[in-house]
Amino acid sequence: MPVVIGNKLEEIANTYDFNFIDLCAGIGGFHQAMSKLGGRCVGASEIDAMCMETYQKNFNDVPMLGDLTEINDVEDIEDFQVICAGFPCQPFSKAGKQQGFADEKRGKLFFKIMDILDNHPEVEFILMENVRNLSDRKDYWETIVKELKDRDFVITEDPLILSPSDFGVPQIRERVFILGIKKDLKNENLLPNSKITEDDLDLEKKKCDAEAALGILEDDVDSSYCITEDREEALLAWDEFRAGTNIRVIGFPIWISHFGVGEDSDKKHFEKMGLDDMPKWKQNFLKKNRHFYQLHREFIDPWIEKYHMLDRIKLLQKFEWNCGEDVADIKHGLIQIRQSGVRVKRPNFFPALVAMPNTPIVWDKKMEHFREITPREAARLQSFDEEFEFTGSNNQTYKQLGNAINVEIAKQLGQGLFRLRRRDDA
């Protein structure tokens, strides 16, 4: 039987039996969500070898269609009523080159999806996901809207932006979702207008509490997840720095390299850095760091020497405290070590899982060490079932999850979208 989140949609959801196709499938986030709503997958397309291996390990009865761009006889695919597609985000992502539809291969995948749609007139619903940045490009967004409306779909014409945190999952990860229903199938009472809005979907949102992030942590974790001794020493050093200064109330990142340690004056230090050639925001940022150092140099100078901070790699010389006065110390926060430095956040939400190795770090009370979150904990942030299995190394698993759609969001969107279908017995 379909798994339905709320009672009010149970009857409607249970009356809809459907097949779906899973395009740009990743490890199967859409698959797991649609299966919970009673769907059957007729085929999955994915190009990444490790993702395909994980997908097949969990859904071994699904025909694997391979590279979407190389599917030729699309009309031969078994009929399906729902298209799910997490088409690649890199052409639109701020972390990528943002070439959009100009991306030679990945930017064209949307039009390949349209080709499949053209060859399967039985399709009733569309669910697609991409990075939020897609909606910032008006020309790209309008192209997507036009292509779907030209095929007689009523869609979310205004960007529908959602995060797992909207549904009680402690992760901030905003994505844009594109939903559509065939125009002649819509329930006029539930969808009287010419476009779908968030209100039409009747989503069941839920807030996360102040320490919701801690609820996904496992009780017993292997010591192999502990960070290196050098990194742990740096984190504890920064906590000492936090305690010895008023960093809780300042509103900018600390960069040791901008202090001007050992320089005689602001002027001399900034001349060496070419301050006048920098944009205003960066000038202000550097000046704030320099001023902060001058106020606290009696503490900072021996602290730098004690922990050899100038000898550490650059990313450990940068520190950002985003907790205000709400968190007692670094052990009670959520930590990321990124190219932009060490960042500490409140323990209510994890930062977005991404395909790059920026695995969140927590303090493990049992081991009394800082550690990375485990693949299972990361999977919980993406709402995958506890029984879901992964293949490859931990880093490959983090990457797979960083590219995955959140299962809870996909399930709620599918549930909300399917309720808009006209019922012949109504």
C-alpha positions as semicolon CSV with decimal commas, in nm:
position;residue;x (nm);y (nm);z (nm)
1;M;0,000;0,000;0,000
2;P;0,119;0,356;-0,063
3;V;0,273;0,534;0,233
4;V;0,098;0,866;0,285
5;I;0,209;1,136;0,526
6;G;-0,125;1,285;0,622
7;N;-0,478;1,147;0,652
8;K;-0,643;1,421;0,445
9;L;-0,470;1,307;0,125
10;E;-0,477;0,935;0,187
11;E;-0,793;0,859;-0,008
12;I;-0,689;1,062;-0,312
13;A;-0,333;0,929;-0,318
14;N;-0,445;0,568;-0,287
15;T;-0,675;0,593;-0,590
16;Y;-0,389;0,676;-0,828
17;D;-0,193;0,383;-0,968
18;F;0,091;0,495;-1,191
19;N;0,413;0,411;-1,366
20;F;0,700;0,657;-1,361
21;I;1,032;0,708;-1,536
22;D;1,335;0,826;-1,339
23;L;1,559;1,054;-1,549
24;C;1,897;1,184;-1,431
25;A;1,811;0,950;-1,146
26;G;2,119;0,975;-0,923
27;I;2,087;0,714;-0,650
28;G;1,707;0,706;-0,657
29;G;1,562;0,977;-0,435
30;F;1,266;1,026;-0,668
31;H;1,231;0,648;-0,697
32;Q;1,202;0,599;-0,324
33;A;0,949;0,883;-0,296
34;M;0,730;0,764;-0,584
35;S;0,738;0,405;-0,458
36;K;0,602;0,525;-0,126
37;L;0,309;0,675;-0,318
38;G;0,235;0,351;-0,502
39;G;0,430;0,407;-0,823
40;R;0,622;0,153;-1,031
41;C;0,940;0,251;-1,213
42;V;0,962;0,148;-1,581
43;G;1,317;0,274;-1,635
44;A;1,597;0,484;-1,488
45;S;1,857;0,692;-1,668
46;E;2,188;0,784;-1,502
47;I;2,540;0,837;-1,633
48;D;2,748;0,822;-1,312
49;A;2,878;0,466;-1,265
50;M;2,880;0,473;-0,883
51;C;2,530;0,620;-0,869
52;M;2,408;0,349;-1,105
53;E;2,565;0,083;-0,885
54;T;2,394;0,222;-0,575
55;Y;2,064;0,257;-0,762
56;Q;2,071;-0,104;-0,880
57;K;2,167;-0,229;-0,536
58;N;1,845;-0,083;-0,397
59;F;1,614;-0,117;-0,699
60;N;1,743;-0,422;-0,883
61;D;1,430;-0,486;-1,089
62;V;1,440;-0,155;-1,278
63;P;1,563;-0,139;-1,641
64;M;1,869;0,089;-1,653
65;L;1,853;0,313;-1,961
66;G;2,207;0,454;-1,936
67;D;2,303;0,797;-2,065
68;L;1,993;1,007;-2,129
69;T;2,148;1,166;-2,438
70;E;2,201;0,824;-2,594
71;I;1,848;0,690;-2,552
72;N;1,725;0,664;-2,911
73;D;1,410;0,452;-2,923
74;V;1,230;0,645;-2,651
75;E;0,892;0,538;-2,787
76;D;0,980;0,178;-2,700
77;I;0,995;0,252;-2,327
78;E;0,696;0,108;-2,143
79;D;0,414;0,359;-2,092
80;F;0,436;0,580;-1,786
81;Q;0,221;0,853;-1,637
82;V;0,484;1,044;-1,438
83;I;0,821;1,191;-1,538
84;C;1,069;1,250;-1,257
85;A;1,389;1,433;-1,342
86;G;1,663;1,581;-1,130
87;F;1,837;1,714;-1,439
88;P;2,198;1,823;-1,379
89;C;2,243;2,134;-1,169
90;Q;2,602;2,215;-1,271
91;P;2,505;2,426;-1,575
92;F;2,307;2,653;-1,341
93;S;2,488;2,614;-1,007
94;K;2,693;2,892;-0,850
95;A;2,951;2,622;-0,778
96;G;2,978;2,549;-1,150
97;K;3,042;2,761;-1,459
98;Q;2,675;2,866;-1,489
99;Q;2,664;2,805;-1,864
100;G;2,300;2,701;-1,843
101;F;2,152;2,570;-2,166
102;A;2,479;2,665;-2,340
103;D;2,654;2,381;-2,158
104;E;2,748;2,155;-2,448
105;K;2,606;1,836;-2,297
106;R;2,441;1,878;-1,958
107;G;2,260;2,198;-2,057
108;K;2,079;2,010;-2,335
109;L;1,932;1,741;-2,111
110;F;1,616;1,941;-2,046
111;F;1,537;1,929;-2,417
112;K;1,603;1,556;-2,424
113;I;1,344;1,524;-2,147
114;M;1,104;1,721;-2,369
115;D;1,179;1,476;-2,652
116;I;1,081;1,185;-2,430
117;L;0,767;1,371;-2,328
118;D;0,675;1,424;-2,694
119;N;0,703;1,051;-2,758
120;H;0,486;0,957;-2,461
121;P;0,152;1,138;-2,484
122;E;0,020;0,929;-2,194
123;V;0,225;1,135;-1,943
124;E;0,004;1,309;-1,688
125;F;0,249;1,460;-1,438
126;I;0,598;1,611;-1,433
127;L;0,823;1,655;-1,129
128;M;1,163;1,817;-1,184
129;E;1,429;1,953;-0,947
130;N;1,727;2,183;-0,985
131;V;1,941;2,428;-0,789
132;R;1,778;2,749;-0,674
133;N;2,008;2,948;-0,901
134;L;1,814;2,823;-1,205
135;S;1,523;3,049;-1,113
136;D;1,752;3,353;-1,102
137;R;1,807;3,331;-1,477
138;K;1,487;3,471;-1,622
139;D;1,565;3,357;-1,976
140;Y;1,626;2,996;-1,870
141;W;1,321;2,990;-1,649
142;E;1,094;3,135;-1,917
143;T;1,223;2,876;-2,166
144;I;1,129;2,591;-1,931
145;V;0,786;2,740;-1,863
146;K;0,717;2,791;-2,234
147;E;0,827;2,441;-2,334
148;L;0,596;2,279;-2,079
149;K;0,299;2,507;-2,143
150;D;0,332;2,448;-2,517
151;R;0,278;2,081;-2,438
152;D;-0,048;2,159;-2,256
153;F;0,077;2,129;-1,899
154;V;-0,040;2,347;-1,614
155;I;0,277;2,412;-1,418
156;T;0,441;2,601;-1,134
157;E;0,509;2,912;-1,342
158;D;0,653;3,093;-1,041
159;P;0,962;2,925;-0,895
160;L;0,869;2,684;-0,615
161;I;1,165;2,695;-0,376
162;L;1,174;2,449;-0,089
163;S;1,425;2,311;0,162
164;P;1,421;1,992;0,373
165;S;1,407;2,224;0,675
166;D;1,053;2,321;0,565
167;F;0,946;1,965;0,642
168;G;1,112;1,899;0,976
169;V;1,438;1,768;0,827
170;P;1,735;1,954;0,981
171;Q;1,912;2,059;0,661
172;I;1,911;2,396;0,484
173;R;1,918;2,304;0,116
174;E;1,706;2,523;-0,107
175;R;1,612;2,381;-0,445
176;V;1,369;2,490;-0,714
177;F;1,098;2,245;-0,818
178;I;0,904;2,242;-1,143
179;L;0,572;2,058;-1,128
180;G;0,315;2,002;-1,399
181;I;-0,019;1,834;-1,464
182;K;-0,177;1,775;-1,805
183;K;-0,428;2,055;-1,857
184;D;-0,724;1,832;-1,945
185;L;-0,673;1,621;-1,630
186;K;-0,677;1,891;-1,366
187;N;-0,950;1,907;-1,104
188;E;-1,113;2,247;-1,160
189;N;-1,227;2,266;-0,798
190;L;-0,878;2,209;-0,658
191;L;-0,691;2,391;-0,934
192;P;-0,916;2,667;-1,073
193;N;-0,630;2,882;-1,202
194;S;-0,398;2,845;-1,500
195;K;-0,091;2,769;-1,289
196;I;0,007;2,562;-0,984
197;T;0,099;2,743;-0,662
198;E;0,240;2,610;-0,337
199;D;-0,099;2,660;-0,171
200;D;-0,261;2,431;-0,430
201;L;-0,031;2,148;-0,322
202;D;-0,146;2,160;0,041
203;L;0,200;2,064;0,166
204;E;0,241;1,951;0,526
205;K;0,522;2,166;0,657
206;K;0,690;2,124;0,993
207;K;0,940;2,338;1,182
208;C;1,266;2,207;1,325
209;D;1,336;2,271;1,692
210;A;1,649;2,441;1,828
211;E;1,860;2,123;1,838
212;A;1,691;1,920;1,564
213;A;2,021;1,851;1,391
214;L;2,147;1,648;1,686
215;G;1,854;1,410;1,646
216;I;1,997;1,252;1,331
217;L;2,326;1,153;1,495
218;E;2,411;0,788;1,556
219;D;2,488;0,671;1,910
220;D;2,797;0,461;1,838
221;V;3,033;0,576;1,566
222;D;3,365;0,425;1,461
223;S;3,675;0,628;1,545
224;S;3,771;0,634;1,176
225;Y;3,531;0,926;1,136
226;C;3,736;1,144;1,372
227;I;3,910;1,438;1,206
228;T;4,289;1,464;1,205
229;E;4,478;1,567;1,515
230;D;4,596;1,884;1,339
231;R;4,242;1,990;1,252
232;E;4,110;1,912;1,598
233;E;4,387;2,118;1,756
234;A;4,298;2,407;1,525
235;L;3,929;2,388;1,618
236;L;4,008;2,388;1,991
237;A;4,246;2,678;1,934
238;W;3,970;2,876;1,767
239;D;3,741;2,799;2,060
240;E;4,003;2,946;2,291
241;F;4,016;3,247;2,058
242;R;3,636;3,280;2,080
243;A;3,651;3,273;2,460
244;G;3,935;3,525;2,475
245;T;3,774;3,786;2,248
246;N;3,425;3,922;2,186
247;I;3,390;3,725;1,864
248;R;3,036;3,619;1,956
249;V;2,901;3,962;1,870
250;I;3,107;4,062;1,566
251;G;2,950;4,021;1,225
252;F;3,238;3,930;0,996
253;P;3,478;3,637;0,937
254;I;3,821;3,643;1,103
255;W;4,121;3,602;0,873
256;I;4,457;3,587;1,048
257;S;4,636;3,683;0,726
258;H;4,454;4,017;0,732
259;F;4,555;4,110;1,088
260;G;4,886;4,259;0,980
261;V;5,071;4,070;1,250
262;G;5,412;4,230;1,302
263;E;5,333;4,539;1,092
264;D;5,379;4,885;1,242
265;S;5,073;5,056;1,096
266;D;4,756;5,007;0,899
267;K;4,894;5,210;0,613
268;K;5,207;5,001;0,563
269;H;5,015;4,674;0,589
270;F;4,742;4,777;0,349
271;E;4,982;4,922;0,094
272;K;5,143;4,579;0,065
273;M;4,801;4,422;0,007
274;G;4,701;4,669;-0,265
275;L;4,400;4,788;-0,068
276;D;4,314;5,077;-0,300
277;D;4,265;4,838;-0,591
278;M;4,014;4,620;-0,403
279;P;3,635;4,661;-0,410
280;K;3,484;4,858;-0,122
281;W;3,333;4,555;0,051
282;K;3,672;4,387;0,069
283;Q;3,841;4,706;0,189
284;N;3,589;4,726;0,473
285;F;3,637;4,358;0,552
286;L;4,016;4,396;0,577
287;K;3,992;4,710;0,786
288;K;3,756;4,538;1,030
289;N;4,000;4,249;1,072
290;R;4,290;4,488;1,124
291;H;4,094;4,692;1,379
292;F;3,983;4,375;1,561
293;Y;4,344;4,264;1,584
294;Q;4,456;4,600;1,724
295;L;4,188;4,580;1,994
296;H;4,282;4,226;2,098
297;R;4,648;4,190;2,006
298;E;4,749;4,140;2,368
299;F;4,554;3,814;2,356
300;I;4,600;3,732;1,986
301;D;4,980;3,754;1,957
302;P;5,060;3,487;2,219
303;W;4,764;3,279;2,093
304;I;4,907;3,278;1,739
305;E;5,248;3,175;1,869
306;K;5,110;2,911;2,105
307;Y;4,919;2,729;1,830
308;H;5,152;2,813;1,539
309;M;4,854;2,952;1,353
310;L;5,058;3,123;1,082
311;D;5,214;2,788;0,993
312;R;4,880;2,617;0,936
313;I;4,713;2,580;0,597
314;K;4,517;2,887;0,491
315;L;4,171;2,741;0,542
316;L;4,250;2,681;0,911
317;Q;4,355;3,046;0,947
318;K;4,000;3,165;0,879
319;F;3,714;3,149;1,128
320;E;3,347;3,241;1,117
321;W;3,121;3,218;1,422
322;N;2,756;3,220;1,312
323;C;2,604;3,130;1,649
324;G;2,579;3,468;1,819
325;E;2,544;3,410;2,192
326;D;2,312;3,110;2,154
327;V;2,585;2,842;2,161
328;A;2,813;2,792;2,461
329;D;3,123;2,679;2,272
330;I;3,243;2,518;1,952
331;K;3,163;2,168;2,079
332;H;2,794;2,257;2,083
333;G;2,789;2,391;1,727
334;L;2,789;2,242;1,378
335;I;3,118;2,288;1,196
336;Q;3,234;2,292;0,838
337;I;3,592;2,328;0,718
338;R;3,570;2,485;0,373
339;Q;3,803;2,669;0,140
340;S;3,658;2,986;0,294
341;G;3,766;2,866;0,640
342;V;3,620;2,718;0,958
343;R;3,252;2,797;0,997
344;V;3,050;2,726;1,313
345;K;2,669;2,733;1,304
346;R;2,385;2,673;1,549
347;P;2,283;2,306;1,592
348;N;1,933;2,352;1,449
349;F;2,015;2,287;1,081
350;F;2,300;2,123;0,899
351;P;2,437;2,316;0,603
352;A;2,344;2,181;0,262
353;L;2,504;1,854;0,164
354;V;2,696;1,917;-0,155
355;A;2,885;1,701;-0,401
356;M;3,215;1,852;-0,285
357;P;3,398;1,717;0,024
358;N;3,274;1,964;0,285
359;T;3,135;1,703;0,523
360;P;2,983;1,859;0,837
361;I;3,170;1,804;1,165
362;V;3,025;1,748;1,513
363;W;3,162;1,687;1,862
364;D;3,118;1,324;1,962
365;K;3,053;1,310;2,336
366;K;3,133;0,941;2,368
367;M;3,466;0,955;2,188
368;E;3,540;1,309;2,309
369;H;3,667;1,406;1,966
370;F;3,542;1,600;1,666
371;R;3,424;1,378;1,382
372;E;3,261;1,398;1,043
373;I;2,901;1,290;1,016
374;T;2,861;0,934;0,889
375;P;2,708;0,832;0,556
376;R;2,400;0,708;0,743
377;E;2,360;1,044;0,915
378;A;2,401;1,219;0,580
379;A;2,137;0,985;0,433
380;R;1,898;1,086;0,711
381;L;1,946;1,449;0,609
382;Q;1,824;1,347;0,264
383;S;1,537;1,142;0,415
384;F;1,647;0,807;0,272
385;D;1,517;0,496;0,448
386;E;1,739;0,335;0,709
387;E;1,755;0,022;0,492
388;F;1,892;0,212;0,192
389;E;2,238;0,077;0,099
390;F;2,534;0,256;-0,056
391;T;2,826;0,144;-0,270
392;G;3,179;0,279;-0,294
393;S;3,386;0,476;-0,044
394;N;3,249;0,716;0,215
395;N;3,357;1,011;0,002
396;Q;3,169;0,866;-0,294
397;T;2,862;0,821;-0,074
398;Y;2,879;1,183;0,046
399;K;2,904;1,293;-0,317
400;Q;2,607;1,078;-0,418
401;L;2,397;1,220;-0,136
402;G;2,512;1,572;-0,217
403;N;2,366;1,530;-0,565
404;A;2,047;1,355;-0,450
405;I;1,699;1,494;-0,416
406;N;1,554;1,490;-0,066
407;V;1,307;1,201;-0,048
408;E;1,067;1,373;0,192
409;I;1,029;1,675;-0,035
410;A;0,979;1,458;-0,344
411;K;0,717;1,251;-0,162
412;Q;0,522;1,552;-0,042
413;L;0,534;1,718;-0,384
414;G;0,416;1,402;-0,557
415;Q;0,137;1,362;-0,306
416;G;0,030;1,724;-0,343
417;L;0,047;1,714;-0,722
418;F;-0,147;1,391;-0,763
419;R;-0,436;1,529;-0,558
420;L;-0,495;1,787;-0,833
421;R;-0,596;1,519;-1,084
422;R;-0,960;1,502;-1,186
423;R;-1,132;1,191;-1,053
424;D;-1,379;1,035;-1,294
425;D;-1,583;0,893;-1,005
426;A;-1,608;1,232;-0,830
